[in-house]
Amino acid sequence: MTITFITGANKGLGHETARRLIEAGHSVILGARDAERGAKAAAALGARFVQIDVTDDDSVAAAAKDVAANEGAIDVLINNAGITGRQVAGLDELTGPDAVEVFDTNAISIVRVTHAFLPLLRQGTDPRVVNVTSGLGSQTLTHDPARVESHVISPLYNGSKAAVTMMTMQYAKGIADVRFNAVDPGYTATDLNGNTGTQSVTEGTDAIVGLATEPAEAGTGRVVNRHGVVPW
């Protein structure tokens, strides 16, 4: 049975991904920062809950230790946890701490979690990492007036997702025994956008589930959405 660990999975895209992968036969470890909400979500889905704050080294290390003691390995790591950051009236109000919070949660956490879970992935079968990025981090899409991405001004979120995509590509080039791919869920109705997205949460997880379940020959070092390869 494929064992999958998902961060930020107590709600939204992470929760729906967990539901769909359990339905597909995966054994899912649901990771979340809030212990009460995470445990409740896991119990409802039939997943195992592990508390993890992706911005905290000790919390991430403890989560990896928990999985090592219980499952001993994982096959899929889905780095899904993310935030939009503090809402401001104008960009001139953004501060250094605002940037640190967003980049730490969305981008630096991927390094932190990947480092802790790589030994577990290497004990698994066809190990893969799926990093949730965004079309808002694509220079191509954000410069195309016909795309909704070009009308969103959010330097910290967009910049952090551009970093996620580049880091994914670099991991894919530098680590040969684990596959790394990034996924753009698309404009999906979740708490991150006040549920204004035009896609359902199921549509938003199509590509995440696809990367988590595809065969090894599908490859590494790609950015995809539910329609195919994403230009960036």
Secondary structure, 3 states (H helix, E strand, C coil): CCEEEECCCCCHHHHHHHHHHHHCCCEEEEEECCHHHHHHHHHHHCCEEEECCCCCHHHHHHHHHHHHHHCCCCCEEEECCCCCCCCCCCHHHCCHHHHHHHHHHHHHHHHHHHHHHHHHHCCCCCCEEEEECCHHHCHHHHCCCCCHHHHCCCHHHHHHHHHHHHHHHHHHHHCCCCEEEEECCCCECCHHHCCCCCECHHHHCHHHHHHHHCCHHHCCCCEEECCEECCC
